[in-house]
Amino acid sequence: MDVVRMGVIGVGGMGSNHCRQIAEGNIPGMVLGAVADIRDVRRQWAKENLPETVKVFETGEALLDSGEVDAILIATPHYFHPYFAIEAFKKGIHVLSEKPAGVYTKQVREMNEEADKHDLVFGLMFNQRTSPAYRKMREIVQGGEYGAIKRVNWIITDWYRTQAYYDSGDWRATWDGEGGGVLLNQCPHNLDLLQWICGMPESVRAFCHEGKWHNIEVEDDVTAYLEYPNGATGVFITSTGDAPGTNRFEIDLEKAKLVSENGQLMMFQMEENERDFCFTSKEGFAKPKGEWVTVETPGENTQHNGILAAFASAILNGTDLIAKGQEGINGLTLSNAMHLSAWLDRKVTLPLDEELFLEELNMRRKLSKKKATVSETTFDTTGTYGS
């Protein structure tokens, strides 16, 4: 194989932008072979805006059976991510899925088990892993030079969305259509980075406010408290109702403090380990000495196109992916745990009780209401495609 023929299932906001990038030749080793969408208006968009050589199908199943593609990119509503991935694996087709991996971990675990049966490439669109700042934070934390994690704080409230955004699709912000709100739509990136950099906590206590800032039935404001195996603690705060919002990620280590904010990574480097200083200093009000430094974060922030290029190279050359598909269950476990904690009004320990979560989710799906007002709009996200 000299080039990967990619098929895109779902050509809404993100799917249509992926199509443009591939069709315009911006992804080395990849061409757009086919697209599929159940909505006529989106199939019409594809016929009018994509090259004539691109086949357009009414269903993802028809695309998978067409023989026109070597790989697929799944950009459908979340419940269908594992379904199409499993069907593709069974047909010998490589898979790249948009985030999240799915809605509930039991379904994603089944997807991962199917992926493990086949010698196929399976990746996830965790494009924020390409950020040099986050990659550097992972390197510093995982490297161990500055000691163990003591505290993690991430306030990520710059995911602002209007009511028009939520009214743009009948599936959006419903338990039955989307399976969740800010945790499942915007924050899969942040929850993936949180576990990728800091590891998984052992327990979660969360407060999820449903429809606090918008006329929706799912959560749009979340505060969660995390406890880690080594005794470290964390706080994760997110919302789609704050303007202008904040994105500040802090990690306290025994010998340093990392702060990522406004595109800059800063570190307070201590002269000695705080744990040693605490028990050896003779001064009651003394603090460990150190200095703030700007951390160099070399490398290109390739975002979505970087994920696509790495996926193509993995198929053609056997090189590494930026985010393996099987890793998607980790961040999803965090969002499932946060939801379950809020629903049960108590702390939830990991590993997650997957059957209990699914039972609680299905209860909410049965009560999910049809939207009275829907304006079928595909928002142009080209301006934020790289972020």
C-alpha positions in Angstrom: 0.0 0.0 0.0 1.4 3.4 -1.0 -1.4 5.6 0.2 -4.2 5.2 2.8 -7.7 5.6 1.3 -9.6 7.2 4.2 -13.4 7.1 4.7 -15.1 9.5 7.0 -18.3 8.5 8.7 -20.2 11.6 9.8 -19.6 14.9 8.0 -20.9 17.3 10.5 -18.7 20.0 12.1 -15.5 18.1 12.8 -16.1 15.4 10.1 -16.4 18.0 7.3 -13.2 19.7 8.4 -11.3 16.4 8.4 -12.7 15.8 4.9 -11.4 19.2 3.7 -7.9 18.7 5.2 -7.5 15.2 3.6 -9.1 16.2 0.2 -6.8 19.3 0.0 -3.7 17.0 0.3 -2.7 18.3 3.7 -2.2 14.8 5.2 0.9 12.9 3.9 0.2 9.4 2.8 -3.6 9.8 2.9 -6.4 10.5 0.3 -10.1 10.8 0.8 -11.9 7.8 -0.7 -15.4 8.0 0.6 -17.8 9.7 3.1 -21.1 8.7 4.7 -23.8 10.5 6.5 -27.4 9.6 7.2 -28.5 13.3 6.7 -29.3 14.3 3.1 -28.2 17.9 3.7 -24.7 16.7 4.6 -24.4 14.2 1.8 -25.4 17.1 -0.5 -22.6 19.2 1.1 -20.1 16.5 0.4 -21.2 16.2 -3.3 -20.8 20.0 -3.7 -17.6 20.5 -1.8 -15.5 17.4 -2.1 -13.7 16.0 -5.2 -15.8 14.0 -7.6 -13.7 11.0 -7.0 -15.0 10.8 -3.4 -17.8 8.3 -3.1 -20.8 9.4 -1.0 -22.9 6.8 1.0 -26.1 7.1 3.0 -24.9 4.9 5.8 -21.6 4.0 7.5 -22.4 0.3 6.9 -22.6 0.9 3.1 -19.2 2.7 3.2 -17.6 -0.2 5.2 -18.9 -2.7 2.6 -17.9 -0.6 -0.4 -14.3 -1.6 -0.8 -13.4 2.0 -1.4 -11.4 2.6 1.9 -8.5 1.1 3.8 -9.4 3.0 7.0 -12.2 5.1 8.5 -12.4 8.1 10.7 -15.5 8.0 12.9 -17.1 11.4 13.5 -20.6 10.4 14.4 -22.6 11.0 17.7 -20.7 9.4 20.5 -22.9 6.2 21.0 -21.9 5.0 17.5 -18.1 5.3 17.9 -17.6 1.8 19.3 -20.2 0.3 17.0 -18.6 1.5 13.8 -15.1 0.7 15.1 -16.1 -2.9 15.8 -17.7 -3.3 12.4 -14.6 -1.9 10.7 -12.3 -4.3 12.6 -14.3 -7.3 11.6 -13.9 -6.2 7.9 -10.2 -5.6 8.2 -10.4 -1.8 8.1 -8.1 0.4 10.2 -9.9 2.8 12.6 -9.4 6.4 13.8 -12.2 7.6 16.1 -13.1 11.1 17.1 -13.2 11.6 20.9 -14.7 10.3 23.1 -14.0 6.6 22.7 -17.7 6.1 23.5 -20.3 6.9 26.1 -19.8 4.1 28.6 -16.7 2.0 29.4 -18.5 -1.3 29.1 -19.1 -0.6 25.4 -15.6 0.7 24.9 -14.0 -2.3 26.6 -15.8 -4.5 24.1 -14.4 -2.3 21.3 -10.9 -2.6 22.7 -11.2 -6.4 23.0 -12.3 -6.6 19.3 -9.4 -4.3 18.3 -6.9 -6.6 20.1 -8.1 -9.6 17.9 -6.9 -7.9 14.7 -3.6 -6.7 13.3 -5.0 -3.3 12.5 -4.1 0.3 13.4 -6.5 1.8 16.0 -6.1 5.5 17.0 -8.0 8.3 18.7 -8.3 11.9 17.8 -6.7 13.2 21.0 -5.1 16.1 19.1 -4.2 18.1 22.3 -1.5 15.5 23.0 0.4 17.2 20.2 0.7 20.4 22.3 4.4 20.9 23.1 3.5 22.3 26.6 1.4 19.2 27.6 4.1 16.9 26.1 6.7 18.7 28.2 4.5 18.5 31.4 4.2 14.7 30.8 8.0 14.4 30.4 8.7 16.3 33.6 6.1 14.5 35.7 6.8 11.0 34.4 10.6 11.6 34.5 10.6 11.7 38.3 13.4 14.2 38.7 11.2 16.6 40.7 9.6 13.9 42.9 6.1 12.6 43.2 2.8 14.5 42.6 1.3 16.2 45.6 -1.6 18.1 44.1 -3.2 18.7 40.7 -5.6 21.6 39.9 -7.1 22.1 36.5 -9.7 24.8 35.9 -10.7 24.5 32.3 -13.7 26.8 31.8 -12.9 28.3 28.4 -15.2 25.9 26.6 -18.0 28.5 26.3 -21.0 27.5 24.2 -24.2 29.3 23.3 -27.8 28.0 23.3 -27.6 28.1 19.5 -24.8 25.5 19.7 -26.9 23.1 21.7 -30.0 23.7 19.5 -28.0 22.8 16.4 -28.7 19.1 16.5 -31.4 16.9 17.9 -28.8 14.6 19.5 -26.8 17.3 21.2 -26.9 17.7 25.0 -29.3 14.9 25.6 -28.8 11.7 27.5 -30.2 9.5 24.8 -28.5 11.3 21.9 -25.1 12.4 23.3 -24.8 10.6 26.6 -23.6 13.6 28.5 -22.6 17.3 28.3 -19.3 19.1 28.9 -17.6 16.0 30.3 -18.4 13.9 27.2 -18.2 16.6 24.5 -15.6 19.2 25.3 -13.5 17.6 28.1 -12.5 14.2 26.8 -9.3 16.1 25.7 -8.6 17.4 29.2 -9.5 14.2 31.0 -7.2 12.3 28.6 -4.4 14.7 29.3 -5.0 14.6 33.0 -4.5 10.8 33.1 -1.8 10.8 30.4 0.3 13.2 32.4 -0.6 12.5 36.1 -1.9 8.9 36.0 -5.3 7.6 37.1 -6.8 8.5 40.5 -8.2 5.9 42.8 -11.4 7.7 43.7 -13.6 10.6 42.5 -16.2 12.8 44.2 -18.0 15.1 41.7 -20.8 17.6 41.5 -22.3 17.9 38.0 -24.9 20.6 37.5 -27.3 19.8 34.7 -28.7 22.6 32.6 -27.3 25.3 35.0 -26.4 27.8 32.2 -28.3 26.5 29.2 -31.7 24.9 28.4 -30.3 21.3 28.2 -30.8 18.1 30.2 -27.1 17.2 30.7 -24.2 18.8 32.7 -22.7 22.2 31.7 -20.9 22.9 35.0 -18.7 20.4 36.9 -16.4 20.4 40.0 -14.6 17.2 40.9 -12.3 16.1 43.6 -9.7 13.4 42.9 -7.6 11.2 45.2 -4.5 9.4 43.9 -2.9 6.2 45.1 0.1 8.0 46.6 -2.0 10.4 48.6 -2.0 13.2 46.2 -5.3 15.1 45.6 -6.7 17.0 42.6 -9.5 19.3 41.6 -11.0 19.5 38.1 -13.4 22.3 37.3 -15.1 22.8 33.9 -18.0 24.6 32.4 -19.5 25.8 29.1 -21.1 28.8 30.8 -18.1 30.9 31.8 -17.0 33.9 29.8 -14.1 34.5 29.0 -13.2 31.4 31.0 -9.9 30.1 32.2 -7.5 27.3 31.3 -5.0 26.9 34.1 -3.4 23.6 34.8 -1.2 23.3 37.9 0.8 20.3 39.1 2.6 20.5 42.5 5.5 18.1 42.8 7.8 17.5 45.7 10.6 19.7 44.2 8.7 21.9 41.7 5.4 23.4 40.7 4.3 23.4 37.0 1.8 26.0 35.7 0.4 25.9 32.2 -1.6 29.0 31.3 -2.0 31.4 28.4 0.2 29.3 26.1 3.1 29.4 28.5 4.6 26.7 30.8 6.2 28.0 34.0 8.0 26.0 36.7 9.0 26.9 40.2 12.2 24.9 40.8 13.0 24.4 44.5 16.5 24.0 45.8 15.6 21.0 47.8 12.7 18.5 48.1 9.8 20.1 50.1 9.3 16.9 52.1 12.9 17.1 53.3 12.7 20.8 54.0 9.5 20.5 56.0 11.1 18.2 58.5 14.6 19.6 58.7 14.0 23.3 58.7 14.3 24.9 62.2 12.2 28.0 61.1 8.4 27.8 61.6 7.5 30.2 58.8 10.3 29.3 56.3 9.6 28.2 52.7 11.7 26.2 50.4 13.9 28.5 48.2 13.7 28.4 44.5 12.9 30.4 41.4 10.3 30.7 38.6 11.6 29.7 35.2 10.0 29.6 31.8 10.1 26.0 30.5 11.1 25.7 26.8 8.5 23.6 24.9 10.1 22.8 21.6 8.2 21.1 18.8 5.4 21.8 16.4 1.8 21.8 17.6 0.3 19.8 14.7 -3.1 19.1 16.3 -5.7 17.2 14.2 -3.5 17.0 11.1 -0.7 15.6 13.2 -3.0 12.8 14.5 -4.1 12.1 10.9 -0.5 12.0 9.6 0.7 9.8 12.4 -2.3 7.4 11.7 -1.4 7.2 8.0 2.3 6.6 8.8 1.4 3.9 11.3 -0.5 2.0 8.6 2.1 2.6 5.9 5.4 2.4 7.9 4.6 0.8 11.2 5.5 4.0 13.2 3.9 5.0 16.5 0.5 6.6 17.0 0.1 9.8 19.0 -2.8 8.2 20.8 -3.7 4.5 20.7 -7.4 3.8 20.5 -7.3 1.5 23.5 -6.2 4.4 25.7 -9.5 6.2 25.2 -11.1 4.1 28.0 -9.0 5.9 30.7 -10.3 9.4 30.2 -13.8 8.0 29.7 -13.5 6.1 33.0 -12.9 9.5 34.7 -16.0 11.1 33.1 -18.1 8.0 33.9 -16.9 8.2 37.5 -17.7 11.9 37.7 -21.2 11.3 36.4 -21.8 8.3 38.7 -20.6 10.2 41.7 -22.9 13.1 41.1 -25.9 10.8 40.4 -25.3 8.8 43.6 -24.2 11.8 45.6 -21.1 10.0 47.0 -17.5 9.2 46.3 -16.8 6.6 43.6 -13.8 4.3 43.7 -11.9 2.9 40.7 -12.1 0.5 39.0 -15.6 1.7 38.1 -18.7 -0.4 38.6 -19.6 -0.5 34.9 -22.9 -2.3 35.3 -24.1 0.3 37.8 -23.1 3.2 35.6 -24.9 1.7 32.6 -28.0 1.1 34.7 -28.0 4.7 35.9 -27.3 6.0 32.3 -30.1 3.9 30.8 -32.5 5.3 33.4 -31.7 8.8 32.2 -31.9 7.8 28.5 -35.5 6.5 29.1 -36.4 9.9 30.5 -34.5 11.9 27.8 -36.8 14.4 26.1 -37.2 15.2 22.4 -36.1 18.7 21.6 -38.8 21.2 20.8 -36.5 23.5 18.9 -33.7 22.3 16.6 -31.9 24.3 14.0 -29.9 21.8 12.0 -26.7 23.7 11.5 -23.1 22.6 10.8 -21.0 25.2 12.4 -17.9 26.3 10.5 -15.0 25.2 12.8 -12.2 25.9 10.4 -11.1 28.8 12.6 -10.5 26.5 15.6 -9.6 23.4 13.7 -6.0 23.5 15.0 -6.9 24.0 18.6 
